[in-house]
Amino acid sequence: PAVVGEYFAMCGGTSCPVAISTLASADLARRLAALRPKELCIVGKTETENIGIDKIIRNTITNPTIHFLLLAGKEPKGHESGKTLLALSANGVDEKMRIKGSPARRPILRNVTLQEVEAFRKQVQLVDMIGCEDESLIVARMKELSVAAPSDTSCHCDDQKGSAPSPIVSETIQTAEPPTIALDETGYFVILPQPARKVIVVEHYSYDNTLLRTIEGANARILYLTIIQNKWVSLLSHAAYIGKELAKAELSMKYDIPYVQDGA
């Protein structure tokens, strides 16, 4: 697939014309992938009415094998990604790339072009099984669709030029270890999970090792928000480090595993 995401790519040939979005039902996607029906090309969840649909469009129009997008599983609350996909297929987008007729709050596509949207609408027929989480029914419907699939799997994304539409290209940055790490003038933190009390204790020290304050909280989120809101960190890198370590500490208590604080 052209775009990375949380999905299972199943087929490398031309005999798998069905893609499936399981909407908010992530476990359904895993179960279908485990069955490996020969008609299935790709399966994954779609939890948002914008970025999730952007990715579906890109991964579909770059694979001319796909002729059907089957929608199954539960609708994500507040996002209505299934109904939004049906609206996209039926109505397209307006001049601001908002999906016409979508009941969702933010059905605006930012990472695909109008040409890509129209290529998707032309290539793919949507199949509405929203609400269904029965693998046997979904597989049976896939078999029916496979029989009806066009035998010609060549790309018709752009009939005049004979090529797929040019995608929107964003920058990809390859990371590397920074040459130096700046110290935060506000001091440093020592994180101490306390499973017996079901709290995480955070000690805040100055660089002369004076204890400035002790902060206690039940989870990582309330601790890092408290630290940030009180401006006890001044560097983004330090805030990111604290968030990572607090998440590790919370998981250590949840799964009863030892916690070792990493260096900055």
C-alpha positions as CSV (number, residue, x, y, z in Angstrom):
1,P,0.0,0.0,0.0
2,A,1.1,3.6,-0.8
3,V,0.3,5.0,2.7
4,V,1.3,3.4,6.0
5,G,-1.4,2.6,8.5
6,E,-3.0,0.1,10.8
7,Y,-4.2,-2.5,8.3
8,F,-3.5,-6.0,7.0
9,A,-2.4,-6.3,3.4
10,M,-3.4,-9.7,2.2
11,C,-3.0,-10.1,-1.6
12,G,-0.3,-9.6,-4.1
13,G,-2.1,-10.7,-7.2
14,T,-5.2,-9.7,-9.2
15,S,-7.8,-12.1,-7.8
16,C,-8.6,-10.2,-4.6
17,P,-10.9,-7.3,-5.6
18,V,-12.3,-6.5,-2.1
19,A,-11.0,-4.0,0.5
20,I,-12.8,-3.9,3.8
21,S,-13.0,-1.1,6.4
22,T,-14.1,-2.3,9.7
23,L,-14.7,1.3,10.9
24,A,-14.3,1.3,14.7
25,S,-14.2,-2.5,15.1
26,A,-10.4,-3.1,15.2
27,D,-10.8,-6.7,16.4
28,L,-13.0,-7.5,13.5
29,A,-10.2,-6.5,11.1
30,R,-7.8,-8.9,12.9
31,R,-10.3,-11.7,12.8
32,L,-10.9,-11.3,9.0
33,A,-7.1,-11.1,8.4
34,A,-6.6,-14.3,10.3
35,L,-9.2,-16.1,8.0
36,R,-7.2,-14.9,4.9
37,P,-10.1,-15.2,2.4
38,K,-8.7,-15.2,-1.1
39,E,-11.0,-12.4,-2.2
40,L,-9.6,-10.0,0.4
41,C,-7.0,-7.5,-0.7
42,I,-6.7,-5.3,2.4
43,V,-8.6,-4.8,5.7
44,G,-8.3,-2.3,8.5
45,K,-10.2,0.1,10.7
46,T,-11.3,3.7,9.8
47,E,-12.0,5.7,12.9
48,T,-11.9,9.3,11.5
49,E,-14.0,11.0,8.8
50,N,-10.9,12.9,7.3
51,I,-7.4,11.5,7.7
52,G,-8.7,7.9,7.7
53,I,-10.6,8.4,4.5
54,D,-7.6,10.2,2.9
55,K,-5.6,7.0,3.5
56,I,-8.3,4.8,2.1
57,I,-8.4,6.8,-1.1
58,R,-4.7,6.8,-1.6
59,N,-4.3,3.1,-0.9
60,T,-7.2,2.2,-3.2
61,I,-6.4,4.2,-6.3
62,T,-2.8,3.0,-6.3
63,N,-4.1,-0.6,-6.5
64,P,-6.3,-1.2,-9.6
65,T,-7.1,-4.7,-8.3
66,I,-9.5,-3.2,-5.8
67,H,-13.1,-2.7,-7.1
68,F,-15.1,-3.0,-3.9
69,L,-14.9,-1.3,-0.5
70,L,-17.0,-3.2,2.0
71,L,-18.0,-1.3,5.1
72,A,-18.6,-3.4,8.2
73,G,-18.3,-3.1,12.0
74,K,-19.4,-0.4,14.3
75,E,-19.5,3.3,13.4
76,P,-17.0,5.4,15.4
77,K,-19.0,7.7,17.8
78,G,-19.0,11.3,16.6
79,H,-17.1,10.5,13.4
80,E,-19.5,8.5,11.3
81,S,-16.7,7.4,9.0
82,G,-18.9,4.7,7.3
83,K,-21.7,7.1,6.5
84,T,-19.1,9.6,5.3
85,L,-17.6,7.1,2.9
86,L,-21.1,6.4,1.5
87,A,-21.7,10.1,1.1
88,L,-18.3,10.5,-0.6
89,S,-19.2,7.8,-3.1
90,A,-22.6,9.2,-3.8
91,N,-21.9,13.0,-3.7
92,G,-18.2,13.7,-3.9
93,V,-16.7,16.8,-2.4
94,D,-17.4,20.6,-2.7
95,E,-14.8,23.3,-3.6
96,K,-13.4,23.2,-0.1
97,M,-12.9,19.4,-0.2
98,R,-15.8,18.9,2.3
99,I,-17.6,15.6,1.7
100,K,-21.2,16.5,0.6
101,G,-23.9,15.0,2.7
102,S,-21.7,13.7,5.4
103,P,-23.2,13.7,9.0
104,A,-19.8,13.9,10.6
105,R,-18.3,17.0,12.2
106,R,-15.1,17.4,10.1
107,P,-15.5,15.5,6.9
108,I,-12.8,17.6,5.1
109,L,-10.1,15.9,3.1
110,R,-6.7,17.7,3.3
111,N,-4.3,15.1,2.0
112,V,-5.8,14.1,-1.4
113,T,-6.7,16.1,-4.5
114,L,-10.0,16.4,-6.2
115,Q,-8.6,14.3,-9.0
116,E,-7.8,11.5,-6.6
117,V,-11.3,11.7,-5.1
118,E,-12.9,11.3,-8.5
119,A,-10.6,8.4,-9.4
120,F,-11.6,6.7,-6.2
121,R,-15.3,7.2,-6.9
122,K,-14.9,5.9,-10.4
123,Q,-12.8,2.8,-9.5
124,V,-14.6,1.5,-6.3
125,Q,-18.1,0.4,-5.5
126,L,-19.1,0.8,-1.8
127,V,-20.9,-2.1,-0.1
128,D,-22.8,-1.2,3.0
129,M,-22.7,-3.8,5.8
130,I,-22.3,-1.2,8.6
131,G,-23.1,-2.7,11.9
132,C,-22.2,-6.3,10.9
133,E,-19.5,-8.0,12.9
134,D,-20.2,-11.6,11.7
135,E,-17.1,-12.8,9.8
136,S,-19.1,-15.6,8.0
137,L,-21.6,-13.1,6.6
138,I,-18.8,-10.7,5.5
139,V,-16.8,-13.5,3.8
140,A,-19.9,-14.7,2.0
141,R,-20.6,-11.2,0.7
142,M,-17.0,-11.0,-0.5
143,K,-17.4,-14.2,-2.5
144,E,-20.5,-12.7,-4.2
145,L,-18.6,-9.5,-5.0
146,S,-15.6,-11.4,-6.3
147,V,-17.8,-13.2,-8.9
148,A,-19.1,-9.8,-10.0
149,A,-15.7,-8.1,-10.2
150,P,-14.5,-6.8,-13.6
151,S,-11.9,-9.0,-15.2
152,D,-9.9,-6.0,-16.4
153,T,-7.7,-4.8,-13.5
154,S,-5.7,-2.3,-15.5
155,C,-5.8,1.2,-14.0
156,H,-8.4,3.6,-15.4
157,C,-7.7,6.4,-12.8
158,D,-6.9,8.8,-15.7
159,D,-8.3,7.7,-19.0
160,Q,-6.7,10.5,-21.0
161,K,-3.2,10.1,-19.7
162,G,-3.3,6.4,-18.8
163,S,-1.8,7.0,-15.4
164,A,-2.8,7.5,-11.8
165,P,-3.4,11.0,-10.5
166,S,-0.4,12.7,-9.0
167,P,-0.6,12.6,-5.2
168,I,-0.1,15.3,-2.7
169,V,3.5,14.9,-1.5
170,S,4.5,15.7,2.1
171,E,8.0,15.8,3.5
172,T,9.5,12.7,5.1
173,I,12.3,13.2,7.5
174,Q,14.8,10.5,8.5
175,T,15.7,11.0,12.1
176,A,19.2,10.8,13.7
177,E,20.6,11.0,17.2
178,P,21.1,14.8,18.0
179,P,24.8,15.8,18.6
180,T,24.0,17.4,21.9
181,I,21.1,17.3,24.4
182,A,20.3,20.6,26.1
183,L,19.5,20.6,29.8
184,D,16.3,22.2,31.0
185,E,17.0,25.2,33.3
186,T,14.0,24.3,35.4
187,G,15.7,21.1,36.7
188,Y,15.2,17.4,36.4
189,F,12.6,14.8,37.4
190,V,12.9,11.4,39.1
191,I,9.9,9.1,38.5
192,L,8.9,6.6,41.1
193,P,5.9,4.3,40.5
194,Q,4.2,3.2,43.8
195,P,2.0,0.2,42.9
196,A,0.8,-0.4,46.4
197,R,-0.7,3.1,46.6
198,K,-1.7,3.1,42.9
199,V,0.1,6.4,42.3
200,I,3.1,7.6,40.5
201,V,5.4,9.9,42.5
202,V,7.5,12.5,40.6
203,E,10.3,14.3,42.4
204,H,11.5,17.6,40.9
205,Y,15.1,18.6,41.6
206,S,17.3,21.5,40.8
207,Y,20.7,20.8,39.3
208,D,22.4,21.1,42.7
209,N,20.2,18.1,43.7
210,T,17.8,20.2,45.9
211,L,14.3,18.7,46.0
212,L,12.0,21.4,44.8
213,R,8.7,19.6,45.0
214,T,7.0,16.2,45.0
215,I,4.1,15.6,42.6
216,E,1.7,12.6,42.9
217,G,-0.9,11.4,40.5
218,A,-2.9,8.3,39.5
219,N,-1.8,8.3,35.8
220,A,0.6,9.7,33.3
221,R,-1.8,12.2,31.8
222,I,-2.7,14.2,34.9
223,L,1.0,14.3,35.9
224,Y,2.4,15.6,32.7
225,L,-0.5,18.1,32.3
226,T,0.2,19.4,35.9
227,I,3.9,19.7,35.1
228,I,3.3,21.6,31.9
229,Q,0.6,23.9,33.2
230,N,2.8,24.9,36.1
231,K,5.7,25.6,33.7
232,W,8.1,23.2,35.5
233,V,9.5,22.3,32.1
234,S,10.8,24.8,29.6
235,L,12.0,22.7,26.7
236,L,9.8,20.6,24.3
237,S,12.4,17.8,24.3
238,H,12.2,17.6,28.1
239,A,8.4,17.6,28.0
240,A,8.4,14.8,25.5
241,Y,10.9,12.8,27.6
242,I,8.7,13.2,30.7
243,G,5.6,12.1,28.9
244,K,7.4,9.0,27.6
245,E,8.7,8.1,31.0
246,L,5.4,8.7,32.8
247,A,3.7,6.4,30.2
248,K,6.3,3.7,30.9
249,A,5.7,4.1,34.7
250,E,2.0,3.8,34.3
251,L,2.3,0.6,32.2
252,S,4.8,-0.8,34.7
253,M,2.1,-0.6,37.4
254,K,-0.6,-1.9,35.1
255,Y,1.3,-5.0,34.0
256,D,3.4,-5.5,37.2
257,I,6.7,-5.1,35.5
258,P,9.8,-3.3,36.8
259,Y,10.3,0.3,35.8
260,V,13.7,1.7,35.0
261,Q,13.9,5.4,34.1
262,D,16.0,6.1,31.0
263,G,18.5,8.8,30.7
264,A,17.4,12.0,28.8
